[in-house]
Amino acid sequence: MTGAAARAERLDETLSALADPHRRRVVELLSAEPRRSGDLAQALGLTPPAMSRHLRTLRQCGLVEERHDGFDARVRVYQLRPEPMANLAAWLKETEAMWATQLTAFRDHLVALGGETLGAEIGE
């Protein structure tokens, strides 16, 4: 798999994981601080098994990582990993730049077709 294909696959996994509103809320909560799975379940009003399924999905795509509490090995603490969000941010920046270029070219085309009056109407 090429670098671009691997990057696209990771981006697809990130977007798929973030498609669920509960998982997006987990990411929002973890952006403030690492949390135990039980605390996340309580904050979202989910049962522990449901929270576990969401955390498994987030772990598998690399958005979160888990560590064990120093006092009790059964307690898992989750925190965000920066790489998947950085990849998503980079993709969004590239996409925004592409659309800005396309829309500028479209505006220039309309101005060329309609002259100065049209250009003033579309914000030139």
SULCOR-V522680 format. One record per residue. RES is the residue in one letter. SS is DSSP state (A for helix, B for strand, O for the rest). PSI is psi in whole degrees, 0 to 359 (NA if undefined). BURIAL is 1 if it has 16 or more other C-alpha atoms within 10 Angstrom, else 0. Layout:
# SULCOR-V522680
res->RES ss->SS psi->PSI burial->BURIAL
res->RES ss->SS psi->PSI burial->BURIAL
This chain:
# SULCOR-V522680
res->M ss->O psi->133 burial->0
res->T ss->O psi->166 burial->0
res->G ss->A psi->318 burial->0
res->A ss->A psi->321 burial->0
res->A ss->A psi->320 burial->0
res->A ss->A psi->320 burial->0
res->R ss->A psi->317 burial->1
res->A ss->A psi->321 burial->0
res->E ss->A psi->317 burial->0
res->R ss->A psi->321 burial->1
res->L ss->A psi->318 burial->1
res->D ss->A psi->317 burial->0
res->E ss->A psi->318 burial->1
res->T ss->A psi->312 burial->1
res->L ss->A psi->322 burial->0
res->S ss->A psi->316 burial->0
res->A ss->A psi->321 burial->1
res->L ss->A psi->356 burial->1
res->A ss->O psi->339 burial->0
res->D ss->O psi->129 burial->0
res->P ss->A psi->328 burial->0
res->H ss->A psi->319 burial->1
res->R ss->A psi->323 burial->1
res->R ss->A psi->320 burial->0
res->R ss->A psi->322 burial->0
res->V ss->A psi->315 burial->1
res->V ss->A psi->317 burial->1
res->E ss->A psi->315 burial->0
res->L ss->A psi->319 burial->1
res->L ss->A psi->342 burial->1
res->S ss->A psi->337 burial->0
res->A ss->A psi->318 burial->0
res->E ss->O psi->156 burial->0
res->P ss->O psi->149 burial->1
res->R ss->B psi->155 burial->1
res->R ss->B psi->153 burial->1
res->S ss->A psi->322 burial->1
res->G ss->A psi->322 burial->1
res->D ss->A psi->321 burial->0
res->L ss->A psi->315 burial->1
res->A ss->A psi->316 burial->1
res->Q ss->A psi->317 burial->0
res->A ss->A psi->328 burial->0
res->L ss->A psi->353 burial->0
res->G ss->O psi->34 burial->0
res->L ss->O psi->156 burial->0
res->T ss->O psi->155 burial->0
res->P ss->A psi->318 burial->0
res->P ss->A psi->321 burial->0
res->A ss->A psi->317 burial->0
res->M ss->A psi->320 burial->1
res->S ss->A psi->318 burial->1
res->R ss->A psi->317 burial->0
res->H ss->A psi->317 burial->1
res->L ss->A psi->325 burial->1
res->R ss->A psi->316 burial->0
res->T ss->A psi->315 burial->1
res->L ss->A psi->325 burial->1
res->R ss->A psi->316 burial->1
res->Q ss->A psi->326 burial->0
res->C ss->O psi->357 burial->1
res->G ss->O psi->6 burial->1
res->L ss->O psi->326 burial->1
res->V ss->B psi->159 burial->1
res->E ss->B psi->156 burial->1
res->E ss->B psi->151 burial->1
res->R ss->B psi->163 burial->0
res->H ss->B psi->141 burial->0
res->D ss->O psi->140 burial->0
res->G ss->O psi->336 burial->0
res->F ss->O psi->329 burial->0
res->D ss->O psi->112 burial->0
res->A ss->O psi->344 burial->0
res->R ss->O psi->339 burial->0
res->V ss->O psi->126 burial->0
res->R ss->B psi->135 burial->1
res->V ss->B psi->133 burial->1
res->Y ss->B psi->144 burial->1
res->Q ss->B psi->157 burial->1
res->L ss->B psi->149 burial->1
res->R ss->O psi->134 burial->1
res->P ss->A psi->334 burial->0
res->E ss->A psi->310 burial->0
res->P ss->A psi->322 burial->1
res->M ss->A psi->326 burial->1
res->A ss->A psi->320 burial->0
res->N ss->A psi->319 burial->1
res->L ss->A psi->316 burial->1
res->A ss->A psi->319 burial->0
res->A ss->A psi->318 burial->0
res->W ss->A psi->317 burial->0
res->L ss->A psi->321 burial->0
res->K ss->A psi->316 burial->0
res->E ss->A psi->318 burial->0
res->T ss->A psi->318 burial->0
res->E ss->A psi->318 burial->0
res->A ss->A psi->319 burial->0
res->M ss->A psi->314 burial->0
res->W ss->A psi->323 burial->0
res->A ss->A psi->318 burial->0
res->T ss->A psi->315 burial->0
res->Q ss->A psi->316 burial->0
res->L ss->A psi->325 burial->0
res->T ss->A psi->317 burial->0
res->A ss->A psi->321 burial->0
res->F ss->A psi->316 burial->0
res->R ss->A psi->315 burial->1
res->D ss->A psi->322 burial->0
res->H ss->A psi->315 burial->0
res->L ss->A psi->320 burial->0
res->V ss->A psi->318 burial->1
res->A ss->A psi->325 burial->0
res->L ss->A psi->321 burial->0
res->G ss->A psi->358 burial->0
res->G ss->A psi->196 burial->0
res->E ss->A psi->325 burial->0
res->T ss->A psi->314 burial->0
res->L ss->A psi->320 burial->0
res->G ss->A psi->320 burial->1
res->A ss->A psi->324 burial->0
res->E ss->A psi->330 burial->0
res->I ss->O psi->11 burial->0
res->G ss->O psi->25 burial->0
res->E ss->O psi->NA burial->0
